[in-house]
Amino acid sequence: MAAAKSKLLSFENALSLLLLFVPMAVVLEWQHASPVAVFAASSLAIIPLAGLMGKATEHLAEQMGEGIGGLLNATFGNAAELIIALMALRAGLHEVVKASLTGSIIGNLLLVLGLAVLLGGLRTETLRFNRTAASMSSTLLALAAIGLLVPAIYHGVATGVAPLHEQELSFEIAAVLFVTYVLSLAFTLRTHRHLYVSGEPEADHAIGTHGWSRKKSALVLLGATALVALMSELLVGSVEHAAKSLGMTEVFVGVILVAIIGNAAEHSTAVLVARKNKMDLALNIAIGSSLQIALFVAPVLVFASYFIGRPMNLLFSTFEVVAVALAVLVVNLIASDGESNWMEGVQLLAVYVILAMAFYFLP
């Protein structure tokens, strides 16, 4: 136990060092430095800030009870990705926004869960988790995939249809996904919350959620959110030029780089708890985060795009849709039996690497 706490503290100290990139990014932008330098500095700065947001949210959740706490976690769980996407949306970078949504979903399902299962499985021969809860989450994932698939299928089948109808369809699908998300919260936090409790009281200690007052947690959350917004604006402002300089497409930057940046802190938490054989919590983080992106963040971005004056649809590219469908299929196969091992983690990571390579070479 002492060794585990020591590892956690050393990891948090290393993460805190990345806060130096916050002023560095501001200085680089002020001096009109290379877009690549601004992109790199702002990206590295977002990682510890997202970690602080997550930690402050966990502290508030602990003090406000399960219901409000769960709602806070659900709302702020993907706040960094939402802020980055809103800044990109305001800049009119719809393809980057949609790519970051795709990247967050497949990144959480394949990269995060893959690393968690691999590293957890190297320590524990057979990793077991709540099969019923995992199946329910997998079913919700399938619904989310359908919501993202239908606009692309409609676009391919209904040729000659006015773009306005596609926009209306996207808005209505976003509304359905959002309502489903709200009802899923009622299911997990109220009516069937016993399915999502691992029965291990020390689970919260594994991610360091004790010790902050409510006032400190709220101030840290507000401060980190404001800085994430600033860093996101710098990142979005430099992403186009940085992508060209690095020989990458905007889709690859959105699907792989931006998604990893926004989820880095959450990625580390899932791996840490999996190493302690707390696979229910690791699954909740990885699959739950993907569900938040598909059922909450994506609809919110569609709604927000109307207020910004740049309406966004849910028409993803064919390859993005296929990538999400494959990720959901693979996770459903692995979660169906209620147990896992390190080789299944390797399989998840292999699928992620294959998709990442394909996105890199995608024109």
ZAMARGU-4260 file (C-alpha; in steps of 0.2 Angstrom, whole numbers, plus 5000, padded with zeros to 4 digits):
<rodrens>
0) 5000/5000/5000 | 5014/5012/5004 | 5023/5008/4988 | 5007/5011/4978 | 5005/5028/4987
5) 5023/5032/4983 | 5021/5028/4965 | 5005/5039/4964 | 5014/5054/4972 | 5029/5052/4960
10) 5017/5052/4945 | 5008/5067/4952 | 5024/5076/4954 | 5030/5072/4937 | 5013/5078/4930
15) 5014/5094/4940 | 5031/5098/4931 | 5021/5100/4915 | 5012/5115/4922 | 5028/5125/4917
20) 5022/5124/4899 | 5007/5135/4904 | 5017/5151/4904 | 5029/5144/4891 | 5014/5143/4879
25) 5009/5160/4882 | 5026/5167/4880 | 5028/5158/4864 | 5012/5164/4857 | 5016/5182/4862
30) 5033/5181/4853 | 5024/5174/4838 | 5035/5158/4839 | 5033/5143/4827 | 5016/5136/4827
35) 5023/5119/4830 | 5031/5126/4846 | 5015/5134/4852 | 5005/5118/4848 | 5017/5107/4858
40) 5018/5119/4873 | 4999/5121/4874 | 4996/5102/4872 | 5008/5098/4886 | 5001/5111/4897
45) 4983/5104/4895 | 4988/5087/4901 | 4991/5093/4920 | 4977/5105/4919 | 4965/5092/4914
50) 4972/5081/4928 | 4969/5095/4941 | 4951/5097/4934 | 4948/5078/4937 | 4956/5078/4954
55) 4946/5094/4960 | 4930/5086/4953 | 4933/5070/4963 | 4936/5079/4979 | 4919/5089/4976
60) 4910/5073/4971 | 4916/5064/4988 | 4909/5079/4998 | 4893/5081/4990 | 4886/5064/4990
65) 4884/5050/4977 | 4870/5059/4967 | 4877/5076/4965 | 4895/5069/4965 | 4891/5057/4950
70) 4883/5071/4941 | 4899/5082/4943 | 4910/5068/4937 | 4898/5065/4922 | 4898/5084/4918
75) 4917/5088/4920 | 4924/5070/4916 | 4927/5076/4898 | 4928/5095/4901 | 4945/5097/4893
80) 4940/5089/4877 | 4924/5099/4877 | 4933/5115/4879 | 4946/5111/4865 | 4931/5106/4854
85) 4922/5122/4857 | 4937/5133/4853 | 4939/5123/4837 | 4921/5125/4833 | 4922/5144/4836
90) 4936/5144/4823 | 4926/5134/4811 | 4937/5119/4811 | 4922/5107/4810 | 4933/5092/4803
95) 4945/5094/4818 | 4930/5094/4830 | 4922/5078/4823 | 4939/5070/4822 | 4943/5074/4840
100) 4926/5066/4845 | 4930/5050/4835 | 4948/5050/4842 | 4941/5051/4860 | 4929/5037/4858
105) 4942/5025/4850 | 4956/5031/4861 | 4946/5027/4877 | 4940/5011/4871 | 4956/5004/4863
110) 4971/5014/4870 | 4965/5017/4888 | 4956/5001/4890 | 4970/4991/4881 | 4984/4999/4892
115) 4973/4996/4908 | 4970/4977/4904 | 4988/4974/4898 | 4996/4982/4913 | 4983/4975/4925
120) 4984/4958/4918 | 5003/4957/4920 | 5001/4959/4938 | 4985/4948/4940 | 4982/4933/4929
125) 4963/4935/4927 | 4955/4952/4929 | 4937/4950/4934 | 4923/4964/4933 | 4904/4966/4934
130) 4898/4957/4918 | 4880/4965/4920 | 4887/4983/4921 | 4899/4980/4907 | 4885/4973/4896
135) 4874/4988/4899 | 4888/5000/4895 | 4892/4990/4879 | 4874/4991/4874 | 4874/5010/4876
140) 4890/5010/4866 | 4881/5001/4852 | 4867/5014/4853 | 4880/5028/4852 | 4888/5020/4837
145) 4871/5019/4828 | 4869/5038/4831 | 4885/5042/4823 | 4882/5029/4809 | 4865/5035/4803
150) 4869/5052/4796 | 4883/5044/4786 | 4872/5031/4779 | 4858/5044/4776 | 4871/5054/4766
155) 4876/5040/4755 | 4858/5033/4752 | 4848/5049/4751 | 4857/5057/4736 | 4851/5074/4730
160) 4844/5078/4747 | 4846/5096/4753 | 4860/5099/4766 | 4847/5107/4777 | 4838/5090/4779
165) 4855/5082/4784 | 4857/5096/4797 | 4840/5094/4804 | 4843/5075/4805 | 4859/5078/4815
170) 4851/5090/4827 | 4837/5078/4830 | 4849/5063/4833 | 4859/5074/4844 | 4843/5077/4854
175) 4839/5058/4856 | 4857/5054/4861 | 4857/5068/4874 | 4840/5062/4881 | 4847/5044/4882
180) 4862/5051/4891 | 4851/5059/4904 | 4841/5043/4907 | 4857/5033/4908 | 4863/5045/4922
185) 4846/5041/4931 | 4850/5022/4928 | 4868/5022/4935 | 4866/5035/4949 | 4848/5031/4955
190) 4838/5016/4950 | 4852/5003/4947 | 4867/5011/4955 | 4871/4995/4964 | 4877/4988/4948
195) 4891/5001/4947 | 4898/4999/4964 | 4913/4988/4965 | 4911/4985/4984 | 4929/4990/4988
200) 4928/5006/4999 | 4947/5010/4996 | 4944/5013/4977 | 4943/5032/4979 | 4959/5032/4988
205) 4968/5024/4973 | 4966/5040/4964 | 4969/5052/4978 | 4953/5060/4981 | 4954/5064/5000
210) 4961/5080/5008 | 4954/5095/4999 | 4941/5107/5006 | 4926/5111/4995 | 4932/5129/4993
215) 4949/5123/4987 | 4942/5111/4976 | 4930/5123/4968 | 4944/5136/4966 | 4956/5124/4958
220) 4942/5118/4946 | 4937/5135/4941 | 4956/5140/4939 | 4961/5125/4929 | 4945/5126/4918
225) 4950/5145/4913 | 4968/5140/4909 | 4962/5125/4899 | 4951/5137/4889 | 4966/5148/4886
230) 4978/5134/4881 | 4964/5126/4870 | 4963/5143/4861 | 4982/5143/4858 | 4981/5125/4853
235) 4967/5127/4840 | 4975/5143/4833 | 4991/5134/4829 | 4984/5117/4824 | 4982/5120/4805
240) 5000/5127/4803 | 5007/5114/4815 | 4999/5100/4805 | 5005/5106/4789 | 5023/5108/4796
245) 5023/5091/4803 | 5016/5083/4787 | 5000/5077/4796 | 4982/5079/4791 | 4970/5089/4802
250) 4960/5073/4804 | 4975/5063/4811 | 4979/5078/4823 | 4961/5078/4829 | 4959/5059/4830
255) 4975/5054/4838 | 4985/5069/4845 | 4971/5080/4851 | 4961/5065/4858 | 4976/5059/4868
260) 4980/5076/4875 | 4962/5079/4881 | 4962/5062/4889 | 4979/5060/4896 | 4975/5062/4914
265) 4960/5051/4913 | 4971/5038/4904 | 4983/5037/4918 | 4969/5035/4931 | 4962/5020/4922
270) 4979/5011/4921 | 4983/5015/4940 | 4967/5007/4946 | 4968/4992/4934 | 4986/4989/4941
275) 4977/4987/4958 | 4965/4974/4950 | 4950/4987/4951 | 4944/4983/4934 | 4926/4989/4937
280) 4933/5006/4940 | 4945/5005/4926 | 4930/5000/4914 | 4919/5014/4921 | 4933/5026/4917
285) 4937/5020/4899 | 4919/5015/4893 | 4910/5028/4903 | 4921/5042/4895 | 4917/5036/4878
290) 4899/5036/4882 | 4900/5054/4888 | 4909/5059/4872 | 4896/5051/4861 | 4880/5054/4871
295) 4884/5071/4879 | 4899/5080/4872 | 4894/5077/4853 | 4876/5083/4856 | 4881/5098/4866
300) 4893/5103/4852 | 4879/5102/4839 | 4868/5113/4850 | 4882/5125/4854 | 4886/5127/4835
305) 4869/5135/4832 | 4873/5148/4846 | 4890/5151/4838 | 4883/5153/4821 | 4892/5139/4813
310) 4880/5124/4813 | 4888/5107/4814 | 4881/5091/4808 | 4885/5073/4814 | 4891/5068/4796
315) 4907/5059/4800 | 4919/5052/4786 | 4917/5034/4781 | 4933/5029/4789 | 4929/5038/4805
320) 4912/5029/4806 | 4920/5012/4802 | 4934/5015/4816 | 4921/5018/4829 | 4911/5003/4824
325) 4926/4992/4825 | 4931/4999/4842 | 4914/4996/4849 | 4913/4978/4842 | 4930/4973/4849
330) 4926/4980/4866 | 4909/4971/4866 | 4918/4955/4863 | 4930/4957/4877 | 4917/4963/4890
335) 4905/4950/4886 | 4912/4936/4898 | 4916/4947/4913 | 4934/4943/4914 | 4950/4948/4904
340) 4969/4945/4904 | 4984/4954/4897 | 4983/4946/4880 | 4966/4955/4877 | 4974/4971/4881
345) 4987/4968/4868 | 4973/4964/4855 | 4965/4981/4860 | 4981/4990/4857 | 4984/4981/4841
350) 4968/4987/4834 | 4971/5005/4840 | 4989/5005/4832 | 4982/4999/4815 | 4968/5012/4815
355) 4981/5026/4820 | 4992/5021/4805 | 4978/5021/4793 | 4972/5038/4799 | 4990/5044/4797
360) 4991/5039/4779 | 4973/5044/4775 | 4973/5058/4762
</rodrens>
